[in-house]
Amino acid sequence: MDTIKVTKMNGCGNDFVIIDKEEADKVDITFDELARKVCDRNFGVGADGMIIPYLPPRRKTDIEWIFFNSDGSTAQMCGNGMRCFAKYVVDNGLIDKKKFTVMTGAGVISPEVLDCGLVSVNMSKPILDPKSIPFEGENILNFEIEAKDRVFTANAISMGNPHCVIFTDEDVYDMAKVYGPYIECNHIFPEKTNVEFVNILSRDELDFCVYERGCGITLACGTGACASVVAGVLNNLTDCKVKVNLLGGVVTVDWSGYHTNHNSDIYLIGPANYNFYGEYIL
């Protein structure tokens, strides 16, 4: 009987199983199959994704990660996952400093474990070039997209992974549940997309619900929170520092550098919490 040690963590309810690489290498299945097994909420640990710290990194950063969605697909970046990953590698001595660099599928990301217990992640610059999102349209802001029986005005942003941000006055959970699956697979996003429905409460606060690519509705999405604020700023609907109310908690997105440099980095600040340590029986 094969068993591997696992750690369950969450960032605002967006939950992840973290498995050290030497543990993952013990079992005779591929990482994507392992992700599907451990993330299964009926027969596995249950999670939105699986994260494997990779040391030594294969490229010039302090550490590397391998990130899988619950369906076994890979994702370039995950803000909530990065906060959990950062706290895990610092607490477990994989990294001997609180601010460091991580190689991801979206490039180099720089998290910092703050003394207050929160984790700040430099999410790098938002990607607004249609081909790089990727997005098969000319204008990334305020384009029309069809889903089921509706036509929405949407915005395409990438935070290393593609996002479709839709501002609405309707209930964001209901909208994500009904229309998210259709928009996720729309042909205008050749690699599929994460879908955010957003209520703007004020210039410095918003509510949102996300239908994540490869996962469905989750309690939180860090890159989605960032993409929503970027879309808000570019449409002059929000300020550059915004409180984002997720289904599972609250994060702060800070793009204050936009005031002086429109090509500035964006920061995500929020909690990362442990659920439990344990052993998983394959």
C-alpha positions in Angstrom: 0.0 0.0 0.0 1.6 3.3 -1.1 1.2 6.4 1.1 2.6 9.9 0.7 2.8 12.8 3.1 0.6 15.7 2.2 -0.2 19.2 3.5 -3.5 20.8 3.0 -3.6 24.6 2.9 -6.0 27.3 1.8 -6.0 31.0 0.8 -9.4 32.4 1.4 -10.9 29.0 1.0 -9.1 28.3 -2.3 -7.6 25.0 -1.2 -4.4 23.1 -2.2 -2.6 19.9 -1.5 1.2 20.5 -1.2 3.4 17.5 -1.8 7.2 17.5 -1.6 8.8 16.3 -4.8 10.5 13.4 -3.2 7.1 12.2 -1.9 5.5 12.6 -5.3 8.4 10.7 -7.0 7.7 7.7 -4.7 4.6 6.7 -6.5 4.4 5.1 -9.9 2.0 7.5 -11.6 2.3 10.7 -13.4 2.0 14.0 -11.6 -1.2 14.9 -13.5 -2.8 11.6 -12.5 -1.7 12.2 -8.9 -3.3 15.6 -9.0 -6.6 14.1 -10.1 -6.5 11.5 -7.3 -5.5 13.8 -4.4 -7.8 16.6 -5.4 -10.9 14.4 -5.8 -13.3 15.6 -3.0 -14.9 12.1 -2.7 -12.0 9.7 -2.9 -9.0 11.9 -2.3 -7.9 14.7 0.0 -10.0 17.2 -1.9 -8.6 20.4 -3.3 -8.7 23.0 -6.1 -5.1 22.2 -7.0 -1.9 20.4 -6.2 1.5 22.1 -5.7 4.9 20.5 -5.8 7.9 22.5 -4.6 10.9 21.8 -6.9 14.4 22.0 -5.5 16.9 22.7 -6.8 15.2 24.9 -9.3 15.9 24.1 -13.0 16.3 27.8 -13.7 17.8 30.8 -11.9 15.4 31.4 -9.1 15.4 30.5 -5.4 12.8 27.8 -5.9 10.4 26.4 -8.5 6.9 25.1 -8.4 4.8 22.7 -10.4 1.1 23.5 -10.2 -1.8 21.3 -11.3 -5.5 22.1 -11.4 -7.9 19.5 -9.9 -8.5 18.1 -13.3 -4.8 17.3 -13.9 -4.2 20.2 -16.2 -1.4 22.6 -15.5 -1.8 26.3 -14.7 0.8 29.0 -15.3 0.0 30.9 -12.1 -2.3 31.0 -9.1 -2.2 33.8 -6.6 -3.8 32.1 -3.7 -1.7 29.0 -4.3 1.4 31.1 -4.4 0.6 32.6 -0.9 0.2 29.0 0.5 3.3 27.8 -1.3 5.3 30.7 0.1 4.3 30.1 3.7 4.8 26.4 3.3 8.4 26.6 2.0 9.4 29.2 4.6 7.8 27.3 7.5 9.4 24.0 6.4 12.9 25.4 5.9 13.0 24.9 2.1 13.8 28.6 1.8 15.8 30.4 4.5 14.5 33.9 3.8 11.0 35.5 3.8 11.2 37.2 0.4 12.4 35.1 -2.5 11.8 34.2 -6.2 9.8 31.4 -7.6 9.9 30.1 -11.2 6.4 29.5 -12.5 4.7 28.8 -15.8 4.0 32.6 -15.9 7.7 33.5 -15.3 9.4 34.7 -12.1 7.1 35.6 -9.2 8.3 37.2 -5.9 6.3 36.4 -2.7 7.1 37.7 0.8 5.9 36.3 4.0 5.1 39.3 6.1 5.6 39.5 9.9 1.8 40.1 10.4 1.2 36.6 9.0 -0.2 37.7 5.6 1.7 37.0 2.4 2.4 39.6 -0.2 3.0 38.4 -3.8 4.5 40.5 -6.5 2.3 39.2 -9.3 4.4 41.0 -12.0 2.8 43.0 -14.7 -0.6 42.4 -16.2 -0.5 41.2 -19.8 -2.7 43.3 -22.1 -1.4 42.2 -25.5 -4.2 40.1 -27.1 -1.9 37.5 -28.6 -0.1 37.0 -25.3 -3.3 36.5 -23.3 -4.1 34.6 -25.6 -7.3 36.3 -26.9 -8.5 36.2 -30.5 -9.8 39.8 -30.6 -8.5 43.2 -31.3 -9.8 45.2 -28.3 -9.3 43.7 -24.9 -11.7 46.1 -23.2 -15.5 46.2 -23.5 -15.9 43.6 -26.2 -19.0 41.5 -26.6 -19.1 37.8 -25.8 -22.0 35.4 -26.1 -22.9 32.8 -23.5 -26.0 30.6 -23.5 -28.9 33.1 -23.9 -26.9 36.3 -23.1 -24.4 38.7 -24.6 -22.0 40.3 -22.1 -19.6 43.2 -22.2 -16.3 41.7 -21.1 -12.6 42.5 -20.7 -9.6 40.2 -21.4 -6.6 40.4 -19.1 -3.8 38.0 -18.4 -2.0 37.6 -15.1 0.1 34.8 -16.6 -3.1 33.0 -17.1 -6.1 34.3 -19.1 -9.1 36.0 -17.5 -12.4 37.3 -18.8 -13.8 40.0 -16.5 -17.4 41.0 -16.6 -18.9 43.8 -14.5 -22.5 43.3 -13.5 -25.1 44.5 -11.0 -26.6 41.0 -10.8 -25.7 38.2 -8.3 -22.1 37.2 -9.1 -22.4 33.6 -7.9 -25.5 32.9 -9.9 -23.9 34.5 -13.0 -20.7 32.4 -12.6 -22.6 29.2 -12.1 -24.9 29.7 -15.1 -22.6 31.4 -17.6 -19.1 30.6 -16.5 -18.8 27.1 -18.2 -19.9 28.6 -21.5 -17.4 31.5 -21.4 -14.6 29.4 -20.2 -14.6 27.4 -23.4 -15.5 30.2 -25.8 -13.4 30.0 -29.0 -12.2 33.6 -28.6 -9.9 32.2 -25.8 -7.9 29.5 -27.5 -6.5 28.2 -24.2 -9.8 28.6 -22.4 -10.2 31.2 -19.7 -11.0 32.0 -16.1 -14.2 33.9 -15.8 -14.9 36.7 -13.2 -18.3 38.3 -12.6 -17.7 41.5 -10.6 -19.9 43.9 -8.6 -18.3 47.3 -8.0 -19.3 48.5 -4.5 -17.1 51.6 -4.5 -13.9 52.8 -6.1 -11.9 50.9 -3.5 -14.0 47.8 -2.9 -15.6 45.1 -5.1 -17.3 41.7 -4.8 -16.6 38.9 -7.3 -17.1 35.3 -8.1 -14.8 33.2 -10.3 -15.4 30.2 -12.6 -11.8 28.9 -12.8 -10.5 27.2 -15.8 -10.1 23.5 -15.1 -11.8 23.8 -11.7 -15.2 25.4 -11.8 -16.4 27.8 -9.1 -13.9 28.2 -6.3 -14.0 30.3 -3.1 -11.1 32.5 -4.3 -8.8 33.3 -7.2 -5.8 35.6 -6.6 -5.0 36.1 -10.3 -8.7 36.7 -10.9 -8.8 39.4 -8.2 -5.8 41.1 -9.8 -7.3 40.9 -13.3 -10.6 42.3 -12.0 -8.8 45.3 -10.5 -6.8 45.8 -13.6 -10.0 45.9 -15.7 -11.5 48.3 -13.1 -8.6 50.7 -13.3 -8.4 50.6 -17.1 -12.1 51.3 -17.3 -11.8 54.1 -14.7 -14.3 52.2 -12.4 -11.9 51.7 -9.4 -8.9 53.1 -7.8 -5.5 51.3 -7.9 -5.7 49.9 -4.4 -8.9 47.8 -3.9 -10.4 45.5 -1.3 -11.6 42.4 -3.0 -14.3 40.3 -1.3 -14.0 36.7 -2.4 -16.5 34.0 -1.5 -13.9 32.6 1.0 -12.4 35.8 2.4 -10.8 39.1 1.6 -7.6 40.1 -0.2 -6.1 43.5 -1.2 -4.9 44.2 -4.7 -2.5 47.1 -5.0 -1.5 48.5 -8.5 -0.5 51.9 -7.0 2.5 52.0 -9.3 0.1 52.6 -12.2 -0.2 56.2 -11.2 3.4 56.9 -12.3 4.2 53.9 -14.6 1.4 52.1 -16.5 3.8 49.1 -16.9 4.2 48.6 -13.2 3.8 45.4 -11.1 0.7 44.5 -9.3 0.7 43.1 -5.7 -1.7 40.7 -4.0 -1.8 40.6 -0.2 -3.8 38.1 1.8 -3.9 35.1 4.2 -2.5 31.6 3.8 -3.6 29.0 6.3 -3.0 25.4 7.1 -5.8 22.9 7.2 -3.9 19.8 8.2 -0.9 17.5 7.7 -1.5 13.8 6.9 -0.8 10.8 4.8 -2.7 9.9 1.6 -3.2 6.3 0.7 -3.2 5.7 -3.1 
